[in-house]
Amino acid sequence: MNFSVAHAILGPYESSYPHRIESSVEVYYILEGEGLMYIDDEQAPVGPGKLVYIPPGSVQNIKNITSRELKFLCIVSPPWRGENEELCLE
């Protein structure tokens, strides 16, 4: 397969770290909960059934905005590799 899939869970009001993957496309599929998706300088609300496309090289993160868990799938193509991911902490 030319992709990887991960199941992610963010607790109430948690956020993922801003990061980028230069050589891979990412797609998030929201299973449960509500959040805000940040991609470069844009943000948008997300909820169950929402599919989010993240272009290669984009700085992105997601934030849970409720007191319930935010559950989503992360699909990465080509497959995710730790050495290809860069944290973008200020």
C-alpha positions in Angstrom: 0.0 0.0 0.0 1.2 3.5 -0.7 -0.4 5.1 2.5 -0.5 4.7 6.2 -3.5 5.0 8.5 -3.5 6.0 12.2 -6.3 6.4 14.7 -5.9 9.5 16.8 -7.6 10.7 19.9 -7.3 14.1 21.5 -8.7 14.6 25.0 -10.9 17.5 26.0 -9.4 20.8 24.9 -6.1 19.2 23.8 -4.3 20.1 20.6 -1.8 18.3 18.4 1.6 19.9 17.9 1.9 22.0 14.8 3.9 20.0 12.2 4.6 19.5 8.6 5.4 16.6 6.3 7.2 17.8 3.2 6.8 14.8 1.0 3.3 13.5 1.9 -0.3 14.3 1.6 -2.4 14.0 4.7 -6.1 13.4 5.0 -8.0 13.6 8.3 -11.4 11.9 8.6 -13.2 13.0 11.8 -15.0 10.2 13.5 -16.3 11.8 16.8 -16.2 15.2 18.5 -15.6 18.7 17.3 -12.5 20.7 16.7 -10.7 23.4 14.8 -8.3 22.4 12.0 -5.4 24.7 11.3 -3.6 24.6 8.0 -1.0 27.3 7.4 -2.8 30.6 7.9 -6.3 29.1 7.6 -8.6 27.5 10.2 -12.0 25.7 9.9 -14.4 23.9 12.2 -14.5 20.1 11.9 -16.9 17.4 13.1 -18.1 13.9 12.4 -17.9 12.9 8.7 -15.7 15.8 7.8 -12.7 15.0 5.5 -9.7 17.4 5.6 -7.1 17.5 2.8 -3.6 18.7 4.0 -1.2 19.5 1.1 2.5 18.4 1.4 4.6 20.9 3.3 1.7 22.6 5.0 2.0 23.5 8.7 -1.0 21.9 10.4 -2.5 20.9 13.7 -5.9 20.2 15.1 -7.5 21.3 18.4 -10.4 19.7 20.3 -12.8 22.4 21.3 -15.1 20.4 23.6 -15.2 18.4 26.8 -15.5 15.2 24.8 -12.8 13.2 23.0 -12.0 14.1 19.4 -11.4 11.0 17.4 -10.1 10.9 13.8 -8.2 8.9 11.3 -4.9 10.2 9.8 -4.2 8.9 6.3 -0.8 9.7 4.9 0.5 9.0 1.4 3.2 8.0 0.9 3.3 6.3 4.2 4.2 8.3 7.3 7.8 8.0 8.5 9.1 9.9 11.6 12.2 11.3 9.8 9.9 13.1 7.3 7.9 14.9 10.0 9.0 18.3 11.3 7.6 19.8 14.5 6.9 23.5 14.1 7.1 24.8 17.6 7.6 28.5 18.2 
